[in-house]
Every structure is written in structure tokens, then in C-alpha cells.
Amino acid sequence: MTSIMFSNIRCSNRIQN
């Protein structure tokens, strides 16, 4: 579960950047 959350945050961060 933590892995999915971390992955989601990383994806969001990449889109924002």
C-alpha cells in the first residue's frame, strides 16, 4: 500500500514539475 502511495505522489510531482 505504501508503495502505491509513494508512486502516486512521485507521478503527481512529475506532472506538477
C-alpha positions as CSV (number, residue, x, y, z in Angstrom):
1,M,0.0,0.0,0.0
2,T,2.8,2.4,0.9
3,S,4.5,1.7,-2.5
4,I,1.4,2.7,-4.4
5,M,1.0,5.9,-2.4
6,F,4.7,6.8,-3.0
7,S,4.4,6.0,-6.7
8,N,1.3,8.2,-7.0
9,I,3.0,11.1,-5.2
10,R,6.0,10.8,-7.5
11,C,3.8,10.8,-10.6
12,S,1.9,13.8,-9.3
13,N,5.2,15.6,-8.6
14,R,6.5,14.9,-12.1
15,I,3.3,16.3,-13.7
16,Q,3.4,19.4,-11.5
17,N,7.1,19.9,-12.3
